Amino acid sequence: MNTRYRLIYLLLTALFLTAGCHVSLDNGDIALSLDKEDQLHITAPGETTPLLNAVSELATLTVAGEKVAFDAPHLAGKTVKDAFGEGFSMILKSESPSGIKRETRITAYDDFPSTLVVRTTFTNGSDAVVPVDGWSTCDLQVNAAGDKPAFWSFQGQSTEDRADWILPVENGFYQQNYMGMNNSDYGGGIPSVCLWRKDAGVMVGHLEPHPELVSLPVRMQDGVASVGIVKAYDTPKALQPGASLETCPAFISVFNGDCFLPLRNYSALLAVQGVVMPESEPAAFDPAWCAWGYERRFTIDEILGTLPKVRELGFQWATLDDGYQIAEGDWDLTPERFPHGDADMKYMVEQFHKNGLKAELWWAPLAADPGSSFLKKYPQSVILDKDGKPQDITWWDSWYLSPVDADVVREQKALVEKFLGDWGFDGLKLDGQHMNAVAPDYNPAHHPDDPEKDVRELPAFFKMIYETARGVKPHAVLQFCPCGDCFSVYHLPYVNKTVSSDPGSSWQIRTKGYVLRALAPHTAYYGDHIELSDNENDFPTQLGIGAVPGTKFTWPKDNPYVKHSYLLTPEKEALLKNALAIYAEKRLSEGEFVPGLYDVGYDFPETYVIRKDGVMNYAFYTRGPKVEKVELRGLEPGCDYRIVDYYNHVDHGIVKASDKTVLDIPFEHALLLEAIKQ
């Protein structure tokens, strides 16, 4: 229904609202209706059981510990044209007995089918100051339909548990999904949640162009899951007479299948708000070796002695990791390993280049050790909590630097210029879970009237790093590794190489890549060190999902300072050579995910499809029993395809595709097939 007919429809149905009839707003596959009791109903395509229960209110306000009661809404509607395009808004106005006014606008945009954008404003119409505890928006109750598990979900929080981003939801489940600091080092993430059943799903998120300290809690009890967006103020917010308070602009979308397409839609919505995902440099897709196998007690000779083998195997990047610096915050070179200072570092970079390798430098910005020269020079540069104590970065035994402090910004900018300009590195590996978010800053030297300014403006700090690096070297590659966090979606525009970031399993490598490629389809995704995958050698995971391969092997001998062996044995080398040869030939990291064919949660085996150069590349995985048959979806019925197991180099011959192309190819763990149209 176009906007002109929506307007007529709303005007007519509004006449019957007081009689108990429903008023509706539709947009593609999503239909919203509101009844006389202010109950919200949303229907989704393909639902066999109603996806959503009625929701009492689209937006709530809590004052003095109590949820404010509002009267039945008055309805209006109008066509709109704004940054999201043309659409139609349903406008609901209501008032509380105490004089607080609520106006909610629900907008359906023609360019975003199956999506509704929700904005609410609360205005204090009384003569008294109102102490607001918090608000919520898009509170949805989602019905289970007898699936096992009840739901699969994407949830974008970051905690020290380093939990899966894609996970099942059953009765008794609860996850807060707070977008602020959840532990001393962990916070931020992707402020959206997807819940889906086999037949239909719903997504909720906010559309602010910067981080906000909100939660998106997911809870399930008695066969019903709840989700919404919640803001709770640390201390009540004084809403003065006549003043207004706006919730975050939010959205609700419905979908079929898993979370890939709704995340892609979310990325498009963010782009309208100025959060635009980058297109990676070609060099970002080149495989990488990292010296972290030698850890912090490396020697220059150990690293340089490994480079010929690194190049021989086909790697094109070499990374100098943690351990070159005097301390976090003091990024001058430690005399223990660099007795000649900058001359030694320039020599090392020169040797990287002579071996045909691009050079990447590890760096942990925004961290400074207590007692460091930086903090002695700039004692007011740190974030302080309410008690006036510096915020800890537990992992580094460091303190958080404020991303808006002028001294911090100036000095960190100068470091980027030194690393890439003076020392000659070609890229940076920004590292540390602490980078993903910061706590409110109560330092009186900064902005005590607005403690959340650091939170909102943290992305601008990484924009500065990105733009400075690209100014020094226009083709610089910046890897962002938030060490187990769910990436802050607001940092992605200033990164041209994402990473699985200390994955806890091959499942995490695969699903993190799936999420990040949905949000940023043209940004390189690095699989991290192969030693972090299942059995430390899961090359089928890196190759099959289009991850850039990487390793931290040592050679020709073990590192005596590391308990674990990363030595490149002949057996490991054979696997590595096979994987790198396949990667060099196929480079699926530059291909395109084909969504909608398989459900990453409910389908067995777990399956991903990447199209590149006209070839359909299937990656099947099982974390359970042996698989006997696989189905190749998405092929053109009636056409002939040559099927090749490209990892094990087995040609399975020609098959004629049909509506259901099933092959008898048993496998355990992984099967990588390419279907080449004849």
C-alpha positions as CSV (number, residue, x, y, z in Angstrom):
1,M,0.0,0.0,0.0
2,N,1.6,3.3,-1.1
3,T,1.7,6.3,1.2
4,R,-1.3,8.0,-0.4
5,Y,-3.6,5.0,0.2
6,R,-2.1,4.5,3.7
7,L,-3.3,8.0,4.5
8,I,-6.8,7.4,3.3
9,Y,-6.8,4.1,5.1
10,L,-5.7,5.6,8.4
11,L,-8.2,8.4,8.2
12,L,-11.1,6.0,7.6
13,T,-10.0,3.5,10.3
14,A,-9.4,6.3,12.9
15,L,-13.1,7.0,12.7
16,F,-13.8,3.5,14.0
17,L,-11.0,3.3,16.7
18,T,-13.3,4.3,19.5
19,A,-15.6,1.4,18.5
20,G,-12.9,-1.1,19.1
21,C,-11.8,-1.6,15.6
22,H,-8.1,-2.0,14.7
23,V,-6.0,0.6,12.9
24,S,-3.2,-0.8,10.8
25,L,0.1,0.2,9.1
26,D,1.8,-2.1,6.7
27,N,5.2,-2.1,5.1
28,G,6.2,-4.9,2.8
29,D,6.0,-8.1,4.9
30,I,5.4,-6.4,8.2
31,A,1.9,-5.3,9.4
32,L,1.3,-3.4,12.6
33,S,-2.1,-2.8,14.1
34,L,-3.2,-1.0,17.2
35,D,-6.5,-1.8,19.0
36,K,-8.6,0.3,21.4
37,E,-6.7,-1.0,24.4
38,D,-3.4,0.4,23.0
39,Q,-2.3,-3.2,22.3
40,L,0.3,-3.5,19.5
41,H,0.1,-6.5,17.1
42,I,2.7,-7.3,14.5
43,T,2.5,-10.0,11.9
44,A,5.4,-11.5,9.9
45,P,5.6,-13.3,6.6
46,G,5.2,-17.1,6.8
47,E,4.4,-17.3,10.5
48,T,2.6,-20.5,11.4
49,T,2.0,-19.4,15.0
50,P,1.6,-15.7,15.7
51,L,5.2,-14.4,16.1
52,L,4.4,-11.5,18.5
53,N,2.0,-11.2,21.4
54,A,0.3,-7.9,22.0
55,V,2.5,-5.4,23.6
56,S,1.0,-3.0,26.1
57,E,3.0,0.1,25.0
58,L,5.5,1.0,22.3
59,A,7.3,3.2,24.8
60,T,7.3,3.5,28.6
61,L,8.6,6.0,31.0
62,T,9.6,5.2,34.6
63,V,9.3,8.0,37.3
64,A,10.1,7.5,41.0
65,G,10.3,3.7,40.5
66,E,6.8,3.5,38.9
67,K,5.9,3.1,35.2
68,V,3.8,6.1,34.1
69,A,0.3,5.3,33.0
70,F,-1.0,7.0,29.8
71,D,-4.5,7.3,28.5
72,A,-5.7,5.8,25.2
73,P,-3.8,7.4,22.3
74,H,-5.2,9.9,19.8
75,L,-4.3,8.9,16.3
76,A,-3.0,11.0,13.4
77,G,-1.0,10.1,10.2
78,K,1.0,11.9,7.6
79,T,3.3,11.2,4.7
80,V,7.0,11.9,5.3
81,K,10.1,12.4,3.4
82,D,13.4,12.5,5.2
83,A,16.9,10.9,5.2
84,F,15.4,7.4,5.1
85,G,13.3,8.3,2.1
86,E,9.5,8.5,1.5
87,G,7.1,6.9,3.9
88,F,4.1,7.2,6.1
89,S,4.0,7.9,9.9
90,M,1.3,6.8,12.3
91,I,1.4,9.3,15.2
92,L,0.1,8.3,18.6
93,K,-0.4,11.0,21.2
94,S,-1.4,10.3,24.8
95,E,-1.1,11.9,28.2
96,S,-0.7,10.8,31.8
97,P,-2.9,12.1,34.7
98,S,0.2,14.1,36.0
99,G,0.5,16.0,32.7
100,I,3.4,14.1,31.0
101,K,2.7,13.9,27.3
102,R,3.9,11.1,25.0
103,E,4.1,11.2,21.2
104,T,5.2,8.1,19.3
105,R,5.8,8.1,15.6
106,I,5.9,4.8,13.8
107,T,7.1,5.2,10.3
108,A,7.1,2.8,7.3
109,Y,9.6,3.7,4.7
110,D,9.3,2.6,1.1
111,D,13.0,1.9,0.8
112,F,13.0,-0.3,3.9
113,P,10.3,-2.9,3.5
114,S,9.5,-5.2,6.5
115,T,10.8,-2.4,8.8
116,L,9.2,0.1,11.1
117,V,11.1,3.0,12.6
118,V,9.9,4.1,16.0
119,R,10.6,7.5,17.7
120,T,9.0,8.6,21.0
121,T,9.1,12.0,22.8
122,F,8.1,12.6,26.4
123,T,7.2,16.2,27.3
124,N,6.7,17.4,30.8
125,G,3.4,19.3,30.6
126,S,3.2,19.9,34.4
127,D,4.5,22.6,36.6
128,A,6.8,20.3,38.6
129,V,10.2,18.8,37.9
130,V,9.8,15.1,37.0
131,P,12.6,12.7,38.2
132,V,12.9,10.2,35.3
133,D,14.5,6.9,36.2
134,G,14.5,5.6,32.6
135,W,12.5,4.6,29.5
136,S,12.0,1.7,27.2
137,T,10.9,1.3,23.6
138,C,9.9,-1.5,21.2
139,D,9.0,-3.9,24.0
140,L,8.1,-7.1,22.2
141,Q,6.8,-10.5,23.4
142,V,7.8,-13.2,21.0
143,N,6.0,-16.5,20.9
144,A,7.7,-19.9,20.7
145,A,6.3,-22.4,18.1
146,G,7.6,-25.7,19.3
147,D,11.0,-25.6,17.6
148,K,14.1,-27.0,19.2
149,P,15.6,-24.8,20.3
150,A,12.7,-22.5,20.8
151,F,14.7,-19.6,19.1
152,W,18.0,-18.9,17.6
153,S,19.3,-15.4,18.2
154,F,21.9,-12.9,17.5
155,Q,22.8,-10.8,20.6
156,G,25.5,-8.2,20.4
157,Q,26.8,-7.7,23.9
158,S,30.5,-7.8,25.1
159,T,31.5,-9.4,28.4
160,E,34.5,-11.2,29.9
161,D,32.7,-14.5,29.1
162,R,33.5,-13.9,25.4
163,A,30.2,-15.7,24.6
164,D,28.9,-16.7,21.2
165,W,27.2,-13.9,19.2
166,I,24.8,-16.4,17.7
167,L,23.2,-18.6,20.3
168,P,20.0,-20.6,21.2
169,V,17.3,-19.3,23.5
170,E,15.2,-21.6,25.7
171,N,13.0,-21.2,28.8
172,G,15.0,-19.7,31.6
173,F,17.3,-17.7,29.3
174,Y,18.4,-14.2,30.3
175,Q,21.0,-11.9,28.8
176,Q,21.1,-8.2,29.5
177,N,22.9,-7.0,26.4
178,Y,24.1,-3.8,28.0
179,M,26.0,-1.6,25.6
180,G,28.1,0.1,28.2
181,M,31.0,-1.4,30.3
182,N,30.0,-4.9,31.6
183,N,33.4,-5.7,33.1
184,S,36.5,-3.7,33.8
185,D,37.8,-4.2,30.2
186,Y,34.7,-5.3,28.2
187,G,31.8,-3.3,26.8
188,G,30.1,-2.0,23.8
189,G,28.9,-4.0,20.9
190,I,26.1,-4.1,18.3
191,P,22.9,-2.5,19.7
192,S,20.5,-4.9,18.1
193,V,18.9,-8.3,18.7
194,C,17.5,-10.9,16.3
195,L,15.2,-13.7,17.5
196,W,14.0,-16.2,15.0
197,R,12.1,-19.4,14.8
198,K,12.1,-21.8,11.8
199,D,9.2,-19.9,10.2
200,A,9.8,-16.3,11.1
201,G,11.9,-13.8,13.1
202,V,12.0,-10.3,14.5
203,M,14.8,-7.8,15.0
204,V,15.0,-4.8,17.3
205,G,17.7,-2.2,17.5
206,H,18.5,1.5,17.9
207,L,19.6,3.9,15.2
208,E,21.6,6.5,17.0
209,P,24.7,7.4,15.0
210,H,26.8,6.9,18.1
211,P,27.0,4.5,21.1
212,E,24.4,4.9,23.8
213,L,24.3,3.3,27.3
214,V,21.2,1.2,26.8
215,S,20.4,-2.5,27.2
216,L,18.5,-4.8,24.9
217,P,17.6,-7.6,27.4
218,V,16.4,-10.9,26.1
219,R,14.5,-13.1,28.6
220,M,12.4,-16.2,28.0
221,Q,9.8,-17.8,30.3
222,D,6.8,-20.0,29.7
223,G,7.3,-20.2,26.0
224,V,7.5,-16.5,25.4
225,A,10.7,-14.4,24.8
226,S,10.8,-10.7,25.5
227,V,13.1,-8.1,23.9
228,G,13.2,-4.4,23.9
229,I,15.5,-1.4,24.4
230,V,15.9,0.0,27.9
231,K,17.6,3.1,29.2
232,A,18.2,3.3,33.0
233,Y,19.8,6.5,34.4
234,D,22.4,6.1,37.2
235,T,20.7,9.0,38.9
236,P,17.2,10.3,38.1
237,K,17.2,12.7,35.1
238,A,15.4,15.9,36.0
239,L,12.8,16.7,33.4
240,Q,12.0,20.4,33.8
241,P,8.5,21.8,33.1
242,G,8.1,22.2,29.4
243,A,11.2,20.1,28.6
244,S,11.2,17.0,26.4
245,L,13.1,13.7,26.5
246,E,13.5,11.6,23.4
247,T,14.1,7.9,23.3
248,C,16.7,6.5,20.9
249,P,15.3,6.2,17.4
250,A,14.6,2.5,17.0
251,F,13.4,0.0,14.5
252,I,11.5,-3.3,14.4
253,S,11.9,-5.6,11.4
254,V,10.5,-9.0,10.6
255,F,12.1,-11.7,8.4
256,N,12.4,-15.3,7.3
257,G,15.5,-17.3,7.8
258,D,18.5,-16.5,10.0
259,C,20.0,-13.1,11.1
260,F,22.1,-12.4,7.9
261,L,19.5,-10.4,5.9
262,P,18.1,-8.4,8.9
263,L,21.7,-7.5,9.8
264,R,22.3,-6.3,6.2
265,N,19.1,-4.3,6.5
266,Y,20.3,-2.8,9.8
267,S,23.6,-1.8,8.2
268,A,21.7,0.0,5.5
269,L,19.6,1.9,8.1
270,L,22.8,2.9,9.9
271,A,24.3,4.1,6.7
272,V,21.5,6.7,6.5
273,Q,22.6,7.9,9.9
274,G,26.2,8.3,8.7
275,V,27.6,5.0,10.0
276,V,28.9,3.8,6.6
277,M,30.9,0.5,6.3
278,P,34.2,0.7,4.4
279,E,35.5,-1.1,1.4
280,S,38.8,-2.8,2.1
281,E,42.1,-2.2,0.4
282,P,43.0,-5.2,-1.8
283,A,46.1,-5.8,0.5
284,A,43.7,-6.4,3.5
285,F,42.8,-9.7,1.9
286,D,46.4,-11.0,1.8
287,P,47.3,-13.8,4.3
288,A,49.2,-12.8,7.4
289,W,51.9,-14.3,9.7
290,C,52.2,-12.9,13.2
291,A,55.2,-12.9,15.5
292,W,53.0,-13.5,18.6
293,G,54.2,-17.1,18.6
294,Y,57.4,-15.7,20.2
295,E,55.3,-13.5,22.6
296,R,56.8,-10.6,24.5
297,R,60.3,-12.1,24.9
298,F,61.0,-12.3,21.2
299,T,64.4,-11.3,19.7
300,I,64.9,-9.5,16.4
301,D,67.0,-12.4,15.2
302,E,64.1,-14.9,16.0
303,I,61.6,-12.9,14.0
304,L,63.9,-12.1,11.0
305,G,65.0,-15.8,10.9
306,T,61.4,-16.8,10.4
307,L,60.7,-14.4,7.5
308,P,62.1,-16.6,4.7
309,K,59.8,-19.4,5.6
310,V,56.9,-17.0,6.0
311,R,57.4,-15.7,2.4
312,E,58.1,-19.2,1.0
313,L,54.7,-20.4,2.2
314,G,52.9,-17.5,0.5
315,F,52.2,-15.1,3.3
316,Q,52.2,-11.4,2.4
317,W,52.0,-9.7,5.8
318,A,54.2,-10.0,8.8
319,T,53.1,-8.6,12.2
320,L,55.3,-7.4,15.0
321,D,53.2,-7.9,18.1
322,D,53.3,-6.9,21.7
323,G,56.7,-6.5,23.5
324,Y,58.6,-3.9,21.5
325,Q,57.5,-1.0,23.8
326,I,58.8,0.2,27.2
327,A,55.2,0.1,28.6
328,E,51.6,0.6,27.5
329,G,51.4,4.3,27.0
330,D,55.1,4.7,26.6
331,W,55.6,3.5,23.0
332,D,59.3,4.1,22.8
333,L,61.4,1.0,22.1
334,T,62.6,-1.2,25.0
335,P,66.4,-1.2,25.1
336,E,66.3,-4.9,26.0
337,R,65.3,-5.8,22.4
338,F,66.1,-2.7,20.5
339,P,69.4,-1.5,21.9
340,H,69.9,1.0,19.1
341,G,66.4,2.4,19.4
342,D,64.6,3.6,16.2
343,A,67.5,2.4,14.0
344,D,66.8,-1.2,15.0
345,M,63.1,-0.9,14.3
346,K,63.7,0.7,10.9
347,Y,66.1,-2.2,10.1
348,M,63.5,-4.7,11.1
349,V,60.9,-3.1,8.9
350,E,63.4,-3.0,6.1
351,Q,64.0,-6.7,6.4
352,F,60.3,-7.4,6.3
353,H,60.1,-5.5,3.0
354,K,63.3,-7.2,1.6
355,N,61.5,-10.5,2.1
356,G,58.6,-9.2,0.1
357,L,56.3,-8.8,3.1
358,K,54.2,-5.9,4.2
359,A,54.8,-4.9,7.8
360,E,52.1,-4.5,10.4
361,L,52.6,-3.2,14.0
362,W,50.7,-4.1,17.1
363,W,49.4,-1.2,19.2
364,A,47.0,-0.9,22.2
365,P,45.8,2.7,22.0
366,L,44.0,4.3,25.0
367,A,45.9,2.3,27.5
368,A,48.6,3.8,29.8
369,D,50.4,2.1,32.7
370,P,50.4,3.7,36.1
371,G,53.8,5.3,36.5
372,S,54.4,5.6,32.8
373,S,56.1,8.8,31.4
374,F,52.9,9.6,29.5
375,L,50.8,9.8,32.7
376,K,53.5,11.7,34.5
377,K,53.4,14.3,31.7
378,Y,49.6,14.3,31.3
379,P,48.1,13.3,34.7
380,Q,44.7,14.6,33.7
381,S,44.4,12.5,30.6
382,V,42.7,9.5,32.3
383,I,39.0,8.6,32.7
384,L,37.9,8.9,36.3
385,D,34.9,7.1,37.9
386,K,32.5,8.8,40.3
387,D,34.9,8.4,43.2
388,G,37.7,10.1,41.3
389,K,39.6,6.9,40.7
390,P,41.2,6.0,37.3
391,Q,39.3,3.4,35.3
392,D,41.2,0.1,35.2
393,I,42.2,-1.9,32.2
394,T,42.7,-5.1,34.1
395,W,44.3,-7.1,31.3
396,W,47.1,-4.6,30.7
397,D,47.4,-3.4,34.3
398,S,46.7,0.0,32.8
399,W,44.4,2.9,33.0
400,Y,41.9,4.2,30.4
401,L,42.9,7.3,28.5
402,S,40.1,9.6,27.6
403,P,39.4,9.6,23.8
404,V,38.3,13.2,23.9
405,D,41.3,14.6,25.9
406,A,43.2,17.0,23.7
407,D,46.6,15.7,24.9
408,V,45.6,12.1,24.2
409,V,44.3,12.8,20.8
410,R,47.4,14.9,19.8
411,E,49.9,12.4,21.1
412,Q,48.2,9.3,19.7
413,K,48.0,11.0,16.3
414,A,51.7,11.7,16.4
415,L,52.3,8.0,17.2
416,V,50.4,6.9,14.1
417,E,52.6,9.3,12.0
418,K,55.7,7.8,13.6
419,F,54.7,4.2,13.2
420,L,53.8,4.5,9.5
421,G,56.0,7.4,8.5
422,D,59.2,7.2,10.5
423,W,59.4,3.5,11.2
424,G,57.9,2.5,7.8
425,F,55.1,0.1,8.8
426,D,52.3,-0.5,6.2
427,G,49.5,-1.2,8.6
428,L,48.5,-1.3,12.3
429,K,46.9,-4.0,14.4
430,L,44.9,-2.1,17.0
431,D,44.4,-4.5,19.9
432,G,42.7,-4.9,23.2
433,Q,39.1,-5.5,24.4
434,H,39.3,-2.1,26.2
435,M,39.1,-0.4,22.8
436,N,35.5,-1.4,22.2
437,A,33.9,0.9,24.8
438,V,34.7,3.3,27.6
439,A,32.9,4.1,30.9
440,P,31.4,7.5,31.6
441,D,34.1,10.0,32.5
442,Y,33.8,12.1,35.7
443,N,37.2,13.8,35.4
444,P,36.6,17.4,36.3
445,A,39.3,18.4,33.8
446,H,37.2,17.1,30.9
447,H,33.4,17.5,30.8
448,P,31.9,16.8,34.2
449,D,28.5,18.2,33.1
450,D,28.3,15.4,30.5
451,P,30.0,12.2,31.7
452,E,28.8,10.2,28.7
453,K,30.6,12.3,26.2
454,D,33.5,9.9,26.1
455,V,31.1,7.1,25.4
456,R,29.5,8.8,22.4
457,E,32.7,10.2,20.9
458,L,34.9,7.1,21.2
459,P,34.3,6.3,17.5
460,A,35.7,9.7,16.5
461,F,39.0,8.7,18.2
462,F,39.3,5.7,15.9
463,K,38.2,7.8,12.9
464,M,41.2,10.1,13.7
465,I,43.5,7.1,13.7
466,Y,42.1,5.8,10.5
467,E,42.3,9.1,8.7
468,T,45.8,9.9,10.0
469,A,47.1,6.5,8.9
470,R,45.5,6.8,5.5
471,G,47.0,10.3,5.2
472,V,50.5,9.0,5.9
473,K,50.0,5.9,3.7
474,P,46.9,6.1,1.5
475,H,46.8,2.3,1.2
476,A,47.4,1.6,4.9
477,V,45.5,-1.4,6.4
478,L,44.1,-1.1,9.9
479,Q,43.1,-4.3,11.7
480,F,40.9,-3.9,14.7
481,C,41.0,-6.7,17.2
482,P,38.8,-6.1,20.3
483,C,39.9,-9.4,21.9
484,G,36.7,-11.3,22.5
485,D,34.3,-8.4,22.4
486,C,31.4,-8.2,20.0
487,F,32.6,-5.5,17.7
488,S,31.3,-2.0,18.3
489,V,29.3,-1.3,15.2
490,Y,30.4,2.3,15.4
491,H,34.0,1.5,15.0
492,L,33.6,-0.6,11.8
493,P,33.6,2.5,9.5
494,Y,37.2,3.1,10.6
495,V,38.5,-0.4,10.0
496,N,39.5,-2.1,6.8
497,K,40.3,-5.4,8.3
498,T,38.1,-7.1,10.9
499,V,39.1,-10.2,12.7
500,S,37.6,-13.1,14.6
501,S,39.4,-11.6,17.6
502,D,40.6,-14.4,20.0
503,P,37.9,-16.9,19.1
504,G,37.0,-19.6,21.6
505,S,36.0,-22.1,18.9
506,S,35.7,-22.6,15.2
507,W,32.0,-22.0,15.6
508,Q,32.9,-18.5,16.8
509,I,35.2,-18.0,13.8
510,R,32.4,-18.9,11.4
511,T,29.6,-17.0,13.1
512,K,31.5,-13.9,13.8
513,G,32.5,-13.8,10.1
514,Y,28.9,-14.3,9.1
515,V,27.8,-11.4,11.3
516,L,30.6,-9.0,10.2
517,R,30.2,-9.8,6.5
518,A,26.4,-9.1,6.8
519,L,27.1,-5.7,8.3
520,A,30.2,-4.9,6.3
521,P,30.1,-6.9,3.0
522,H,33.1,-5.3,1.4
523,T,35.4,-5.4,4.5
524,A,38.1,-8.1,4.8
525,Y,37.5,-10.6,7.6
526,Y,40.7,-12.1,9.1
527,G,40.3,-15.6,10.7
528,D,43.0,-14.8,13.3
529,H,45.7,-17.3,14.1
530,I,44.8,-20.8,12.9
531,E,46.2,-22.0,16.3
532,L,43.0,-20.5,17.9
533,S,40.7,-22.8,15.8
534,D,39.5,-26.3,16.8
535,N,42.4,-28.6,17.0
536,E,44.6,-25.7,16.1
537,N,44.4,-26.7,12.4
538,D,40.8,-26.0,11.2
539,F,41.7,-24.5,7.8
540,P,38.3,-25.6,6.4
541,T,36.6,-23.1,8.7
542,Q,38.9,-20.2,7.5
543,L,38.7,-21.2,3.9
544,G,35.0,-22.1,3.7
545,I,33.6,-18.8,5.2
546,G,35.9,-16.6,3.2
547,A,38.2,-15.6,6.1
548,V,41.7,-14.3,5.4
549,P,44.1,-17.0,6.8
550,G,46.6,-16.4,9.5
551,T,49.1,-18.1,11.8
552,K,51.7,-17.4,14.5
553,F,54.0,-20.3,13.9
554,T,57.6,-20.3,15.1
555,W,60.5,-21.7,12.9
556,P,62.9,-23.4,12.7
557,K,62.8,-24.1,16.5
558,D,60.3,-23.7,19.3
559,N,60.0,-20.7,21.5
560,P,61.5,-21.6,24.9
561,Y,59.6,-18.9,26.7
562,V,56.1,-20.1,25.7
563,K,54.5,-23.1,27.4
564,H,52.6,-24.1,24.2
565,S,54.4,-25.3,21.1
566,Y,53.7,-23.2,17.9
567,L,56.6,-24.9,16.1
568,L,56.0,-25.4,12.4
569,T,56.4,-29.1,12.1
570,P,56.4,-31.0,8.7
571,E,52.8,-32.1,9.4
572,K,51.6,-28.6,10.2
573,E,53.5,-27.2,7.2
574,A,51.8,-29.7,4.8
575,L,48.4,-28.5,6.0
576,L,49.4,-24.9,5.8
577,K,50.7,-25.2,2.2
578,N,47.5,-26.9,1.1
579,A,45.3,-24.2,2.7
580,L,47.4,-21.3,1.3
581,A,47.5,-22.8,-2.2
582,I,43.7,-23.1,-2.1
583,Y,43.3,-19.6,-0.7
584,A,45.6,-18.1,-3.4
585,E,43.5,-19.8,-6.1
586,K,40.0,-19.0,-4.8
587,R,40.3,-16.0,-2.4
588,L,36.7,-16.5,-1.2
589,S,37.4,-13.6,1.2
590,E,36.6,-11.4,-1.9
591,G,33.5,-13.3,-2.8
592,E,29.8,-12.6,-1.9
593,F,27.8,-14.4,0.7
594,V,24.6,-15.8,-0.7
595,P,22.0,-15.4,2.1
596,G,18.6,-17.1,2.5
597,L,19.5,-20.6,1.3
598,Y,20.3,-22.1,4.7
599,D,19.6,-21.2,8.3
600,V,22.8,-21.1,10.3
601,G,20.9,-22.2,13.4
602,Y,18.2,-24.6,12.4
603,D,19.7,-26.3,9.3
604,F,21.9,-29.4,9.7
605,P,24.6,-29.4,8.7
606,E,25.6,-25.8,9.3
607,T,26.1,-24.4,5.9
608,Y,27.4,-21.2,4.2
609,V,27.5,-20.3,0.5
610,I,29.8,-17.9,-1.2
611,R,29.5,-16.9,-4.9
612,K,32.7,-15.9,-6.7
613,D,33.4,-15.7,-10.4
614,G,30.2,-17.5,-11.2
615,V,31.0,-20.5,-8.9
616,M,28.8,-21.5,-6.0
617,N,31.1,-22.5,-3.1
618,Y,29.5,-24.5,-0.3
619,A,30.9,-25.0,3.2
620,F,29.3,-27.6,5.4
621,Y,30.2,-28.2,9.0
622,T,29.0,-30.5,11.8
623,R,29.7,-30.2,15.5
624,G,27.9,-33.5,16.0
625,P,27.4,-36.8,14.2
626,K,28.8,-37.8,10.9
627,V,26.8,-36.4,8.0
628,E,25.8,-38.8,5.2
629,K,24.1,-36.4,2.6
630,V,24.3,-32.8,1.7
631,E,21.8,-30.6,-0.2
632,L,23.1,-28.0,-2.7
633,R,20.5,-25.2,-2.6
634,G,20.5,-22.3,-5.0
635,L,21.6,-24.1,-8.2
636,E,19.7,-23.5,-11.4
637,P,17.4,-26.5,-12.0
638,G,18.1,-28.5,-15.1
639,C,21.7,-27.2,-15.5
640,D,24.8,-29.4,-15.2
641,Y,27.4,-28.7,-12.5
642,R,30.8,-30.2,-11.8
643,I,31.1,-30.8,-8.1
644,V,34.6,-30.7,-6.6
645,D,35.8,-31.1,-3.0
646,Y,38.3,-28.4,-3.3
647,Y,39.9,-29.0,0.1
648,N,40.6,-32.7,-0.3
649,H,41.0,-32.4,-4.1
650,V,38.3,-34.9,-5.0
651,D,36.2,-34.5,-8.2
652,H,32.7,-35.8,-7.6
653,G,31.7,-35.5,-11.3
654,I,28.8,-33.9,-13.1
655,V,25.4,-33.6,-11.5
656,K,22.2,-32.2,-12.9
657,A,20.6,-29.7,-10.6
658,S,17.0,-30.0,-9.6
659,D,14.7,-28.3,-7.1
660,K,16.3,-30.5,-4.4
661,T,19.9,-31.4,-5.3
662,V,21.0,-34.0,-2.8
663,L,24.4,-35.7,-2.9
664,D,25.7,-38.8,-1.1
665,I,29.0,-37.4,0.2
666,P,29.6,-38.5,3.9
667,F,31.8,-36.3,6.0
668,E,32.9,-35.5,9.5
669,H,33.6,-32.0,10.7
670,A,33.8,-30.1,7.4
671,L,33.1,-30.5,3.7
672,L,34.0,-27.8,1.1
673,L,32.4,-28.1,-2.3
674,E,32.4,-25.9,-5.4
675,A,29.7,-26.2,-8.0
676,I,30.9,-25.1,-11.4
677,K,28.2,-24.6,-14.0
678,Q,29.0,-26.5,-17.2
